Amino acid sequence: MPAPDARSPLPLLFRRRSSGEIKNLASVSSSLLPAFGTVVDENYLQLKKYVIAPYDRRYRLWQTFLVILVVYSAWASPFELAFRKVATGSLMYVDLVVDSFFAVDIILTFFVAYLDKSTYLLVDDHTKIAIRYVTAIYFPLDVASTLPFQVIYRILTGKMRDGNIFGFLNLLRLWRLRRVSELFTRLEKDTRFSYFWTRYCKLIGVTLFAVHSAGCFYFWLAFHHKTPDNTWIGSQVHDFKHRSVWLGYTYSMYWSIVTLTTVGYGDLHAVNTGEKIFNMVYMLFNIGLTAYLIGNMTNLVVHSAVRTFAMRDAINEILRYASKNRLPEGLKEQMLAHMQLKFKTAELQQEEVLEDLPKAIRSGISQHLFHRTVGNAYLFKGVSEDLISQLISEMKAEYFPPKVEIILQNEIPTDFYIVVSGAVDVLTYKGGMEQPLTKLGSSEMVGEIGVIFNIPQPFTVRTKRLSQVIRISHHHFKQLVQPHSKDGKIIITNFVQHMLSNEELENAANGSGDANANEAPPPSTTLPSTFPVRVIIHDHHPSESTLECNMTGKLIHLPDSIEDLLKIAEKKFSKRGSTVLMADGAKVEELNALRENDHLYIF
């Protein structure tokens, strides 16, 4: 059970949409997945009072709004350094309004839960949130980038000082650019947005910021030179200090863009030593920036994110297939959600890493993650720890998106499932109508009826929301249980008691199994003490080849006695036998010693 100060991130999946049903692709694309083995109680969804979930839709909108203000700050800070007239004029009031929004965000941060990277749980304890924020580097930089130093100086001294110190202090606002980086990181992983155009916009933004900053700093050098006419702009516009701000900005941007894209046309060139040094530094920077831009664009066009493109190609193939075959919209959504979830959980499952580990370590990982879930399943109540450990070692974990069928009614049983987290609906179809039977949650099982009776599955099982399940094949299950006769009887007893306690499910199972009445008994009949064993019988001595006897084996269910086995062989081969041998020539005296798929020779 999680600690009181932590919350599983899974509730965010439910909190993202307040209108009830969750859209498959959107929920899988943008929601956090719970760690394997995490059991989430449906009643355990609320954070503490006055705590904001970091992935809450309203908080995300607030953060997006702040990014727009960050774009303004990234433009205004270098601009106000170069052109001091606007810093003390019209833009000063705009800066105050923008700073007030970021001051509000500082206060909100003290109420935003954070994700503990070691446990992957949300921490909603107010004290821990505050300590984490105050002790991090973010807090002093957030405060320093928000304080209006020039206004504070004016309040304290009663004077409006027009000095460079305030211009450089305003550059602290560029710290806010980290929000833009975080936004692009999130958008790059969101399949609702084009990865190519997201990266392309990011590169354009980096280029524009570099051009704008360089132009502003270059104009600042000219404006503060002791001889205005002995500057790059003064040689062209002699009274540039008294001319329009936008004239100086136009000249600055023209020089910056021309120098970045070429080596310059020579019409605007460095005149004094300081400008020449700045030009050299800027052109060296341009070499790195150009390499960065070209490298990224090449990567986007040729390689890009191989995994992301593979996912998107797979989704496009699904869309084309669905369109070509005119599949229903609901089925297409299920296909898309499943493919999205497959790529999203690949990193969480780390199959490549686990494959390189010894089996004992992999088994230990499975025991740690799923022992509690399997032990709480009704079928394994009272079963030995040895059998549970063996079962867990053979189980596979996977996610299913919302509104997807895990099991289809009347399909041949291959696996049964235990729900780790999430919820599933058990349904049946009668007269072409869908009838809901029950809802199952954590540690509850589905598909075990078809596996135990070896009949087609009597129910359809559909996920209600994003669900994590573990599964085991009926073949492995029977192989593991057969040597544990005592545990096998406990499992059968648990199964019978469960069926009798759920009359509705039992009746539905009987109704679905009418067509298979000749193949397996209904749940209300006496059950065998062990699971059905299938063997292959032959009508000749094991030393004789099959070609010599011109016969092939017959697959049958192993009866309760040798006499019944001889009768079945007589019926299958039209001749009476009296001896039963194994493939190695050993005589069979007790049927309990036989295993699944054993070859028996009756002659």
Protein Blocks (a to p, Z undefined) as FASTA:
>chain_A
ZZfkbccfklmmmmmpmnhpacfklmmmmmccddehiacdfklmbccehiacfkbfklmm
mmmmmmmmmmmmmmmmmmmmmmmmlmmmmmmmmmmmmmmmmmmmmmmmmmcccddfklop
acfbfklmmmmmmmpmklmmmmmmmmcfklmmmmmnopacddfklmmmmmmmmmmmmmmm
mmmmmmmmmmkbcfklmmmmmmmmmmmmmmmmmmmmmmmmmmmpcblmlcfklmmmmmlm
mmcfklmmmmmmmmmmmmmmmnojhlaccfblmlmmmmmmmmmmmmmmmmmmmmmmmmmm
mnmpmklmmmmmmmmmmmmmmmmnopafklmmmmmmmmmmmmmmmmmnommmmmmpcfkl
mmmmmmmmmmmmmmmpmklgoiafklmmmmmmmpccddddehiafbdghiacfbdcddfb
dcddddddeehiacdfbdcdehiaehklmmmnopacfbdcddfbdcddddddfklmmmmm
mmmmmlmmmmmmmmmmmmmmmmmlmmmmmmmmmmmmmmpccfkbccdfbdcddddddfbd
fkbcfklnopacddddddfbfklmmmmmmmmnopacfbdcdfkopacfbfklpcehiacd
dZZ
